Amino acid sequence: MGLLIVVVTLIGGAVLSAQSSINGTISRNIGLLETVFFTFASGTLILAVLINFFGSGHLLDLLHAPKLQLSAVFMGFGYLFLSTLAVNKLGVTPANLTAIVGQIVAGFIIDATGLFGGEFIEFSWQRAVSLVLMLAALALIFSEKHDEAQSATLSK
């Protein structure tokens, strides 16, 4: 089961990159807010059908959920909005890698503190090295983008 989860998560990451690219393209045609609305509205319709046939019947329990847990809705909107915006400004790879590094940093903090009721996972030297490597990857991606911009400016 462990390997299957890893493979499914990798596929989810690939789908997320495709979605970012497609949303970036759509937003240039219909607008940023309209794209985010379309994504959430169509997702809502699909989920409504899935909940109707496969749901556990506990949707109204949201009314009793702690307010902090409900704030995840705004975080999801913020992520989709900012990733769509960033793809148009940075490109798919830099935008997604930047988001991933942000997710990893936040994940390390959440794990190390048990924030939001999560499991406590100690910040280890392996995690520190992985963070340094990801930051190096981010620096390389942005230095390449900077080099391309300078080349384009010089050729004009």
Disulfide bonds with the S-S distance in Angstrom:
none
